[in-house]
Amino acid sequence: QDERLLDFLVELCGLPLVAMRLELFEKRPGSTNLIPWHQDTYTTHVGFSWSRAEAEAAAKPHPVTLWVALDTASSESGGMEMVPGRHRELLGAAVPKGAIVDAAAHGHSVEYKLLPGQAGVHHPLTPHRSLENRSTHSR
């Protein structure tokens, strides 16, 4: 049993750890399903909310978003793009189009690429989106 991921989460978040939600996303080859720019925990988790001041201060303990890849996740296979450095802004659950203006076109977004078995952790207020699956395999 490998507990490195659990140890990392305890170091990052402290104890006690609470799993607030589990989701499984599958994108089949050729899927046109995409999720627009958003922040994960604007108001989506029961018992947790942000104020503008709390987001800017980043002082209160907060949830993290953990993704453990079951398949290769890349821009081609419908993976995520993120805009780093925007995690102290309260943009809204569905980020308004004007808040992230062509981030990818201007080189301000990054691909969140994971191989099967790899894990990624990001701040829940980091604006991100997922793309269509243009590959020949599921994600």
N, C-alpha and C positions, 0 to 999 in steps of 0.2 A: 504494500500500500504506500503510495507516494503522497506525502502531505505538503509538498512545497507550495502548491497553490494556496492551500488553506493557511499555511504559515505566512505567506505574503499578504493575504487579505487581513489577517490579524494584525500584522505590522502596519498596514495601511489604515485600517479602520478602527482597530482596537476591539476589545470584547465588551459585551457579547455580540456575536455575529448573528444576524437574522436574515434569512432568505425571504425577501419580500414578494418575489414573483419569479416564476419560471416560464419561459416561452420557448417554443421550438418553431423556427422559421424554415420552411423549405421553399426553394425557388427551383422549379424544374427548368430544364434547358428550354430556351426560347421564351421564358416567362416575361411578360411585359409589366408585371407588378413592380411598382417602385414605391418607396416611402419618401415623401418630400422632407426638406430640412425641418428638424425638430430638436427639442431638448427632452431628455427622458423623464426627468422628475420635476417638471414645472408644477403640475398638480396631479400627476398620474398615480402616485403611491399613497395608499391609505396611511394616515398618521404622519405624513411628511409634506411639508410645503416650504416654499422659499419666499422671502421678502426681497425687495431690491437691495436693501442694506446687507442682508445676510449673504446674498450672492456675491456682492462686491467685497465683503470682508473675508469670506471663505473661512470663517473661524469655527462655525458649528460643525459637529460631526455630521456626516451626510452619507447617503448611500453611494455606492459605485455601481457602474454597469459592467458586468463580467460577461464576456462572450467566449465560450469554448467551442471551437470549430469542429464540426463533425465531417465536413468536406472542405475542399479548398475554397476560400473566400477571397475574391479579388474584384476589382471593378468590372472585369469581363463577366464574372459569374454572378453578378448581382450583389456584390459586397458593399461595404460602406465607404463613404468619403466623409472626412471630418474637417472642421475649420479650427485649427489649434489656436490657443490663446484667447478664446472667446468664452471660456467657462465661468467667468465672473460677471457675466451679463445675463440679465433675466429677459430673454427675448420672447418667451411664450412657448406653450406646448407645441403649437404649429408655428414655426418661425415665419414671420411676415416676409414676403418676397423681397421687400426693400431692405431688410436687415442683412441679408447675405446676397449681395449683388454679384452674380457670376463669379463666385469664389474660385471655382475650378478654372475658369477661363483666365483668371488673373494670377494663377499659381498660388492661391492662398489656401487651397484645400489639399488634404493628403489622403492617399489610398490607405485603407485599413485592411491590410492583406494578412491572412492567416492560412496556415496549412492545417490539415486534419490533426487534431490533438493539441494544437497550440491554443493559448488563451490570450485574450486581450482585455485590458481593464481601462475604462475611461471615466472621467468625471461626467456625471449625468447632465450637466448643463452645457457640455461641449456640443455645439451644433453639428448635426450629422444627418445623412440621408443614405438610403440604399438605392441601388440602381437596378435596371433590368438585367436579367440573366441572358447574355448574348453567347454564352459558351455551349458546349455540347454535353455538359454534365450538370447534375443537380448541385445545389448549394443549400 
